[in-house]
Amino acid sequence: MIYQAPETARVRLDRLRGDKVQQELKEKDGTLIHYKVAGDLLEKVITALRAQLLIFPTKAAPMVHGCTTIAETSAVLQEHMYDAMESLANLDVSKLSS
């Protein structure tokens, strides 16, 4: 172990205390979250994405069934895809974290 002068150890301790306070403030104001909370939130977002992907064929199938051209089919599918993406974009993440 390397010997540190008392002043150096004190400065290091002060810096660590300051870092801890800064981290606590960031956690309090929401600019920093714990990796476990982030992981749980990401899991919920992925679950919401999965739900949108699974419902996509059910919602789009009746609409494309009557299509007569590839362009028409593509337009219908694109519309449903954009609806799903908009739904995900408007996902209220604050409700997921509860």
Secondary structure, 3 states (H helix, E strand, C coil): CCCCCHHHHHHHHHHHHHHHHHHHHHHHHCCCCCHHHHHHHHHHHHHHHHHHHHHHHHHHHHHHHCCCCHHHHHHHHHHHHHHHHHHHHCCCHHHHCC
